[in-house]
Amino acid sequence: MGLFSKISQGLKKTRDAFSGAVSGIVSSFTKIDDELFEELEETLVLADTGMPTASKICEKLRERVKQERITDPSQIKQLLQAVICETLEMDNSLHLNTQPSLVLVIGVNGVGKTTTIGKLANRLKSEGKSVILGAADTFRAAAAEQLEIWADRVQVPIVRHQEGSDPAAVVFDTIVAAKAKKSDVIIVDTAGRLHNKKNLMEELAKITRVARRELPDCDMEVLLVLDATTGQNAVNQAREFQHAAQITGIVLTKLDGTARGGVVLAIHDELGVPVKLIGVGEQMDDLQDFSAADFAAAMLGA
């Protein structure tokens, strides 16, 4: 199955709800007027784009309609797809060009963080990169054991300490092991909680200091994993983590399980953080690079 096909299939619930609603709206109007835009805005909100983002998209759509002198409502859907694509255009690529590069993965429990790490390790390995995992989410019971299962499954080495150990010490030892093995990418599982932002900030700051001291010139990605099925709660989580960490990108999991994939738009627009990877299924290769064009097309059924 091709990349677009996977994204399109993964967004089926969103597309069925959103694209169908948009088609119903434009087909019920004989002219483009304020009421049409109001209904489109409501449909965007129902897809979990959030009111601020829905309003911005509809305002951009109005401008495009005016600029291009469009009068036929049937042309609105294609134009909306273009506006959504433009809204999502950011640097969505992973920057992992140094040897080693470092990926810190954060997110609350239950969002699919450990699974995401396993799938990312598998993908990088399939691209010919050597990967090592660091189990630095040391305060969650069985977190290291879960990560070790993935390490065995993907057949990559893992560094772990006892439960409750200093996460920065795990990161240090993982970096030492990565240097010895000449690994290409270090993926660190860390910060599985958000009950105390001060502690989280201090923990991540300490980990970052260790990483920068030991790997001063390495590429570093700080990826926040969010569960798409939680909708606007995912946006709120991202906002909280953004206050505590220098997030470089979002991994949005379980997109195939929600009809409200518009949350991607809210994250991009309201937080200014790119969605870099999306989970569109349960298979090992269902963690995909995010593409604004593919997402907009899949969302609107093109």
ABEGO torsion letter per residue (X at the ends): XBAAAAAAAAAAAAAAAAAAAAAAAAAABABBBAAAAAAAAAAAAAAGAEAAAAAAAAAAAAAAAAAAGBABAAAAAAAAAAAAAAAABBBABBBBABOBBBBBBBEBBGAGAAAAAAAAAAAAAAAGBBBBBBBABAABBGAAAAAAAAAAAAGBBBBBBBBGBBAAAAAAAAAAAAAAAGBABBBBBBGABAABAAAAAAAAAAAAAAAAAABAABBBBBBBBBBAAAEAAAAAAAAAAAAABBBABBBBBGAAABABAAAAAAAAAAAGBBBABBBAEABAAABBBBBAAAAAAAAAGX
